[in-house]
Amino acid sequence: MKLIRLVGECDDGDCPTLYATDRGTLVVQGGLLADHGREIPAHEALVEIPVELIRKAVRGDLI
């Protein structure tokens, strides 16, 4: 799978980032949440990103 960086909080790869894929999907990089109290499948994860990241993506007409 190829990831195409759409928008991120920094350029060093260690910050919340939104990617498009070559499969027509989106990937979110963010802080992994451990104590969320939700039951999710073992193959999934919940991540936290700033709301501003989504706003930047929408304003930039990236997706």
Steps between C-alpha positions, in 0.01 A plus 500: 500500500627846413433789744474856371531766770207741480549713810691472825599690809876475425739368237713253698246214482438485875180708519130469420468461124227422246592285199323385185578153368526356153197285594263796528500507880630732774750421776533700821819514704456615858541412863385147585225501762519223760253598775196584289251256654379377159500143373659489156630209291860397560594595141384863549624792708368837613725799441465862605568792268438873527174625347708763320663225292163414343417869456828554312425204272150625421612862444778379275255295291740206534243221503 
